[in-house]
Amino acid sequence: MTQASPLELLKQARTRFTQKEIAAHVGKDIKTVRRWEKGDTPCPAMLEPALRAMLFPTSARQTSKRAGKANSARFIDLFAGIGGIRMGFESHGGQCVFTSEWNDFSQKTYQENFPNGATQHTLIGDIVTYPADAVPDHDILLGGFPCQPFSIAGVSKKNALGRPHGFECSTQGTLFFDVARIIAARRPAAFLLENVKNLLSHDKGRTFDVILQTLRNELGYEVHYRVIDGAHFTPQHRERIIIVGFRGKTSFSWDDLRLPEEGPRLASILHRTDGSEPVLPWDADRFFDHAARRVQPKYTLTPKLWTYLQNYADKHRAAGNGFGYGMAYPQSVTRTLSARYHKDGSEILVYQGEKQRPRRLTPRECARLMGFPDTYRIPVSDTQAYRQFGNSVVVPVMREVARIMLPHVRALTRAARDESSERAAEPAL
């Protein structure tokens, strides 16, 4: 099979990404990308791996093998969901050596996109009962530990039901301590933890203080945290806190992040009705009718549901509340996609014209909204797919954080190897 040239890969990328998105990913300005596309300037050879990582993140492990073992960082993927954090680190040469995800449906999606034959390890279920000393050696621990105990929606729901939240929630809130248990036992060079922004303010900041004290004082890691909005990379306001830590002192700085000032708009992820919508063999016509050039009718709200949502919004508007549906237009940046999207789609309703009922995003559009490539397969029902993408991470955010983390991780692992070699070379007394 003939290898695609950098220009051919650029043309493929332009069917899914804007010039601005490509420029941000490869570290160039838009004018340079435009010159490459027009043929005014030859596409450099360095563009090929960068575009391949953008188009086919799940095959990035093959790129890491070509780059050599010296550049590989071994990581474990805890509370893995459908692999969004993993994809960000694989795109920079990371190698996954262990995965834990308890949800059966998420396991199905994960294994469809990261088959065991390629990962060289088995996906386990519940991490709570798994012994820390059985977790393989790794350089980075990745974990998007469950956010429901700390999210605004999760806290409100549990308060209404009279249930505990935060660390008092024994089924989810204490899972952070399983992360700490593994860090203490395996001492990785670094870790990345992801959660909702509300983690900072939960229980008047006491919850986050416990987390920081555990990571800094008890485990002895250098810790940095920052809230990042996914809107820099996808047309969705999705603020999440990223906590990274290093086993030794580093010069890590969040100032090294490259966050586009203006992100894409909703039109960039919607199915195209002009005949240019890509035909994906794994989707077929499940979400989009290619012959009719339209989104499948089942995603348009029923008259009954649309009437209910309008009445619900009117009631709360009259009461002075901000509750209601969120109408999204081609130039919109949407509200946050939630795991409850399958219920009525109310937070992101796609406008279909005056006097026309709006529609939900399709699961494929949700994947795009979270930054997953079209090569990512959706083997579960729409309901499960909505839950999975609503619980996932914005992949380009993870990719950018991985980019600035990995040089420091590699420096720490090199220093540890050098120290070990020096000790081994010392004469016995």
FENBEL-V504895 format. One record per pair of residues at least 6 apart in sequence whose ideal C-beta (glycine too) atoms are under 6 Angstrom apart, sorted by the first residue. I is the first residue (numbers start at 1). GAP is how many residues later the second one is. Records with the same first field share a line. If there is no record, write none. Layout:
# FENBEL-V504895
I->GAP, GAP
This chain:
# FENBEL-V504895
6->37, 41, 42
7->36
9->42
10->26
12->43
13->9, 38, 41, 42
18->246
19->11, 14, 15
20->10
22->11
23->6, 7, 10
24->236
25->29
26->24
35->6
36->7
49->14
53->7, 38
56->319
57->30, 34, 316
58->55
60->30, 31
61->29
64->8, 29
67->26
71->22
72->21, 23
73->21, 66, 67, 333, 336
74->21, 23, 64, 65
75->14, 19, 21, 63, 65, 67
76->22, 62, 65
77->9, 19, 22, 65
78->22, 49, 65
79->64, 65, 66
80->19, 21
81->25, 310, 311
82->24, 27, 28, 306, 310
83->27, 31
84->308, 309, 311
85->57, 59, 308, 313
86->10
87->308
88->307, 310, 311, 314
89->313
91->308
92->310, 311, 314
96->23
97->24, 39, 41
98->23, 37, 38
99->24
100->24, 27
101->6, 9
102->23, 24
105->275, 279
106->282
108->271, 272
109->271, 279
112->265, 267
113->263, 264
127->51
128->50
132->49, 50, 53
135->47, 51
138->50
139->49, 50, 270, 274
140->48, 50, 269
141->47, 50
142->50
143->36, 50
144->50
145->30, 31, 34
146->26, 29
147->48, 49
148->6, 24
149->16, 17, 20, 23, 24
150->46, 48, 49, 52
151->45, 47
152->46
155->10
158->7
166->7, 36, 37, 41
167->6
180->34
183->36
184->35
189->58, 220, 223, 224
190->56, 219
191->54
192->52
193->50
194->46, 48, 199
195->46
197->30, 42, 44
199->9, 42
200->8
215->6, 8, 30
216->7
221->24
222->24, 27
223->22
224->20, 28
225->16, 18
226->16, 28
227->12, 14
228->14, 169
229->10
230->6, 8, 164, 167
231->6, 32, 102
232->27, 28, 31
233->30, 163
234->135, 137, 160
235->29, 30, 31, 98
236->98, 133
237->96
238->98, 156
242->159
244->161
248->164
250->158
252->156
256->148
257->143
265->66
266->62, 64, 66
267->63
269->96, 99, 100
271->6, 17, 24
273->20
277->11
279->11
280->94
282->95
287->75, 77
288->7
289->7
299->60, 61, 63
300->57, 59
301->56, 57
306->51
309->16, 37
313->11, 12
316->7, 8
325->21, 24
326->9, 21, 22
327->22, 24
328->6, 20, 22
329->22
334->14
335->12, 13
337->32, 53
338->52
339->48, 51, 52
341->45, 49
342->41, 44
345->15
348->13
349->9
350->8, 9
351->7
352->6, 7
363->15, 19, 22
366->23
367->9, 22
370->19, 22, 24
371->23, 24, 25
372->23
378->7
